[in-house]
């Protein structure tokens, strides 16, 4: 029998466990080393817990909007349905943690069922063809024909804002709260910051969002970010633009955030959402000849190869695009490439992403900014959600659907959806981008009436009839 390829994976997050499953199915002898639990931070402290919390917040948002749909609860209801609903934070967070643990166990069972050798320990490279795992039973050595590094990332901290796990928190520490924050100060207006700000606002907390930029979500579609900021302001959230946090200090049961312009903001709790740092220190990367960029992320090509022969990397430790879906695809691509299966290099222009706020913001492909700058010649059509019949029925008034297509061919190259459940609505746009469909092909497809997705078809029809598509 031919010798099996020895594959060693460091890290059990989406990049690691998805790679392990593919590697095992393709005949590799796969060992996966993970120290904190299968699923990594995505399942245990990041994506799964945060979206579970947000799911509860979505229900509260729906409850608050129930009066607009004519719903009344009880004989003395004056229109504020949410006044009769109490959020049990201890129960909410326990559900979050239980679900994360269940998901982690499910992944572990699946990996073991596919004959992956699972090792509990901290993995580190000993050259480009050997991995050492520090376990409770001592060091274990694993020779490797191929190594995949999927060690993820952790929350970035500010020099003068050290988390204490009680009042000054990272997003991994929020789920220990048993009582709602009286006044939550969120430092950072990127995706993580706005998601938690929106969720805690919906759960009845007073929220102050500290943004160092001129608007929230500086990396997202500007029109979409403005819609969300307007919604935040209308709901009573305080958004401090052009405000950079200098330090965070705990004073008893309060926190004081000092801004670089001398102002201070006080609250009961502070959430630090100021980015991520890759877990690439002290695991033998430089010694193995693996190049890191200035941010400490592992440099990889489009098939997940590092600068060291036989060593690949996937997920947040690469800094390519910090999404679980991208990490998983990088891991699969690495296995396909090293084990000789058909492989298509990673194409970020086809990656769809979502901001889980209310409304959600989903994007794929070429951006409005690239069109406006002249980098990509294209046509853009944006339809306000308030014109959609289904949106009117559901009481949804904030948002839009935007399609971007090539000027001559009409091929769809990008899109933005700002709406409830935009994460689901972006899928037909993502298919159009990935399969290079034209606006004519999209507009010829039937959409249900009434439906939110009808706005995607309508945007395509308007682009098709603009007179600019041949």
N, C-alpha and C positions, 0 to 999 in steps of 0.2 A: 504494500500500500504506500502511496506517496506520503511524505512527511507533512504533518499539519502545520500551518503557519501559527506561530505562537504570538498571540495578541495580548498586550497588557494595557489596560485602560486605568488611568488615575482620575477618579471622580465619577460619582454616580448620579449626576444631574442629567438633564435631557440630552446633552451632547454625549455623555458617557453611556447611559443605559440604552439609548437608541442605537448607538454604535455597537454595543455588546450584542444586542439582539440580531442585528444584521450580520455581524461578524460570525456569530455562531451558526446562523442559517447558511452562510456561505462556506462552512467547513473549517473555520478558524478554531484554534484552541484558545478560548478567551478567558482571561482573568480580569476581573474588575475590582479595584481597590477603592473603598469608600469608608470614611471615618465617622460620618455624622448621620447616616441614614439614606436609603435609596430615594432618589428624586432630587437630592441636593437642595440648595437654597430655594430653587424654583418651586419645589413642592412643600418644603418644611417651613420656610420663613418668608417667602417672597410672593410668587405669582399665585399659587393656589390659596394661601391664606388671605392675601389682600383681595382677591376676586370673590372669595367667599364672604368676607366682610362687606364688600361692595354690593353683593347680591342682597344682603339684608337692607342695606341703605337704599337700594332701588325700590324695595317694597315700601319703605317709608316715604320715598318720593311719590310713589303712586298713591299712597294714602293721602298725602297732603294735597294732591291734585284731584282727589275724588269729588270734592265739592263742585268743581268746575263741570263735572259730568252729571251733576244733579243728585249725587248720593248724600243721604243724611243718616246719621246714626243717633238714635235715641230721640226722645221728645223735646229735649232742650238743646239740641245741636244747633249752633249758630253758624255753621259752615266750616268750622275748623275741626275736621275729623281727627286730625293727628293729636288734638288735645286729649283724646281719650285713649291714646296708645302710649304705653311706657316701654322704653328700651331697657332690657335687662342686659347690661354690658357683660356681666360675668357669664351669662348663658350664651350670649352671642360669641364671645371669644372662646368659650369652651367648645362650642360647635366648630369654630374655625380650626382650633387645634386638633380636635377629633377627626375632622375631615382630612386635614393634612396628613395625620398619622395613618389613616386608612388608605389614602392614596399611596403613601410611601410603602406600606405593607403590600399593596396590590402590585406595585412595580417590582418589589423584591421577589414575590412569588412568581411573577412572569419571567423574570431574569433567570431564576433557578430552574424553572420549568424548561427553559431553552438551553439548559446545560452550561450555563456560564458559571465559572468558578468565582464565587463572591468572597472577598477577603475584607474583613473589618480592620482598618488600620489607616495610617497616613503614608501615602506613597511618595517616593522621591526617586529621581533618576540617578543612576550610577553609571554615567556614560550613555551613549545613544542606543545601547542594546541590552540594558539591564535595569530593572526596577527593584528598589528595596522598599518593603512595607514594614513600618514600625507598628507592631501589634502588641496586644496585652501579653502575648506569649514570647515576645522578643522579635528580632529582625527575621524577616523572611525574604529570600532572594528569588526573583523571577527573571530568567533570561527571556529575551523578547526578539522576535523578528520584526515586529512593528509595535510602536508605542503610541498611544493617543493620550494627550493631556487635556483634561476637561475639568479643571479645578475651580472654575467659576470666579466670582468676585464677591466682595463684601462692601457694606456701606462705608462711604467716605466720611471722615470726621474732620471738624475744624479744630485748629490748634487750641483755640480758646472756647471750645464748646464740646466738652467731653461728656458723652452719655453716661448717666448713672443708672439707667434701667428703671427709674421710678418717675422722675419728672422731666428729665432730658433724655429723649429716646431716639433710637433709629427705628426704621420701619420693621426691623426684626423683633423689636421689644414691645411693640404696641399691644400684643395679644395677652400680656399679663395684666392688663387693666381690668379691674372689677367694677369700677365706677366711671361714669363719663367725665371727661375733662370739662371743667367749667369754662375754661377759655384756652383753646389749643392754638398755639402759634406754630405755623408750618413754615420752616425756612427752606426755600427752594420751590420754584414754580415750574419745574420740569414735569415729566409724566408722573413720576411717583408722588411728588408734592401735590399736584392738583387732584390726583385720584383720591388721596387720603383726605385732602381738604374738603372735597365734594362729599365724600362718604360721611365724615364726621359732622359736617353741616346738616346733611339729611337726617342723621341720627339725633339731632337736637342740640349739638354743641355749638357754642360761639367759636368762630374760627377767624384767625387773622393769617393771611397768606403773604409772606414776605418774598417779593420778587426783585431780583437784582436787575432785571431787564425792563424795557418799556411796556411789556405785556407778558401775560402768562404763556407757557408753552412756546418759547422762542424757536424751537426746532420744528414746529408743526406749521401747517397752512395758516397764514396770517388771518384770513377771513374766518376760519374755523376757531382759531384762538380768541378772536374778538367776540364771536358768538358766546363762547363759554365764559369769558370774563364778564360780559354783560349779564349773563344768567347768574353768575356768582354775586354780582353787585345787587341785582334785583332781589335775590333771596336774602340779602342782609349780610353777606360775608364782607369782611374788610380786606381789600387787596391793596398792598403797599407796593407800588411800582418804583423802579429806580432806587431800591432800598437793599443794600447789601449788609448782611449780618456780620458783625465783627467779633462778638463774643456772646455766650449764653451763660448765665450765672444762676444757680439755684439759691434762693433765699427762703429757707423754711419750706412752706408748702406752695411757694410761688417760684416762677422763673422770670428772669429779666433778660431780654434780648437787646443788646446794644448794637445800634447800626453805625456804619462808618461815618455818617454825617452827624453823629452825636445824639440823635434821638434814641429813646428807649421804648420798648414795648414790653408790657408785663402780662403774664398769663399764669394759668395753673400748670400747664404742661407745654413742652416744646418738642416738635418732631423735626429732626434733621433729615432733610431729603436733598442732599447736595452732591449726589453722584455716587459712583462706585469705584473701588480699587481692585485690580485683579489679584487673585491669589497665586502669585508667581514667584514669591520670595522664598528662598531656602528650600527649593525642591530640585536643585541641581541643574537648572536650565542652562546657565551660562557655561558651566563646566562641560555640558554635553554639546556645546556649540550652537545653542538656540538663541536667535536674535530677538531682543525685545525692543519695542519703540520707546519714546521718551516717557510715555505714560505707564510703562511697565507691562504693557500688553504684549502677548506673543505675536510675532509677525507670521502670517500665513498667506498662502496663495489661494486661488479659487477652488482648489481640490483639497484644502486643509493641510497642506504640507508646510512644515517649518523649515528653517535653514539647515537642520540636521537630517541626514539621510535616514529614512525609516521612522522618523518621529513626526507625528501629526498633532494638531490641536483643534479643539472645537469649543464653542460657547463663549461665555462672557470673558474668559481669560484672554481671548483674542481681540476683544474690543471691536469686532467687525460690525455687529449690530446686536445690541443687548436684548435679544428676544429669545424665548424658549424655542420657538419654531425654527429660528435660524440656527441655534445651537444643535438641535436635533438633526437638521439637514446637514450641517457641517460634519457631524459625527457619522451619519450614513454615508456621505460622500467619501469620507476618509476610508471607510471599510470597502466600499465599492472599488475605490481606486487601488488600494493596496492588495485586495484579494482577487483582482482581475475581472470584476463585473463591469457592465456598461455604466458609464458615469457621465453626468452632465455637470460642468463646473457651476459653482454657486453664482446666481444672477440676482443681485440685490434689487434690480429694477422690477422684479416680479414679486417681491416680498410685500405682503400686506401687514399692516400693524394697526393697533387700536389703543385709544386712550379711554379707559373705563370710567367715564364721568357721566353726568346726566345733563345734557345729552352726551352720547359717546361720539368720539371722533375717529374715523377709520380712513386710512390712506393706502394707496398703492401706486407704484410707478413714478413717472415724471411729476414734479411738483409745479405749482403755480409760480414759485420763485424762479425756477429754471426757465419757464416760459417768459416771464416778465423781463428777465435779464438778457434775453436773446440767445441764451445757451441752446435752447431747443425751440425751433420754429413750430408753433402748434396753434390750434384753435381751442378755446375754452368755452364751455357752457355751464352756467350755474343756475339751478332752479331752487328757489326758496321752498322750504318744506311746508310753509303755510298754504301753499297752493295745492297740496296733495290731499285728495278726499279722505283717505284713511287717516292721515295725520289730523285732519279736522275732527274726525269721529273720535279719535283717542285723546283729543285735547293737546296735541303736540304742536307747538307753534315755533319753536326755536330750532334752526338748522337748515340744511340745504343738501342738494346732491350736485356734484360737479364732475363733469367728464372732460378729459383732455385728449385730443386726437391730432394726428398728423394733418397738415394743411392739404396736401394733395391727395394722399391715399385714403384718408379717413380712418386709418388704423388707430385704435384706442391705445394710448400709451400711459394713461394715468387717471386717477380719480380720487375724489374725497367725498365721504358721506358723513354728515353731522346730523344725528338722529338717535332716537331710542333704538337700541340693538343695532347700531351701525356696524358692529363686529360681524353680524350676520349678513347685513345688506351689502357689504363690500365684496362678498364672494363672487357674485356675477361679474363685477368690474375686474376683479383679480383674474378670473378666467379669461375675460376679454383681453387683458394685457398680456397674460402668459401665452395665449394662443393666437395673438396678433389678429384679433377679430376687428372688422371695420364697424363704424357706426351704423352702416347699412345693415350689416348682419345682426347687430344688437337690436336695432329698431324693428327688424323683421321678426324677432322672437316675441312670442306672446307673454304678456305679464298679466297676473290676476288683477281684476278690478273689483273693489278698490284694494290697493296694496301700496306699501311704502316703496317696494321695488319698482312700481310703475313709474316713479320719477327717474329711475335709471334709463328705462326705455324712452321716456319722454325727452330726456336730455339728448339721447342719441338721435331721436327724430329731429330735434331742432338743429343739431349740428349737421345732420344729413340735408336738411332743407335750407341751410344758411347760404347756399350758393357758392361756397368756397371749396366744396368737396367735389372732385371730378370722378 
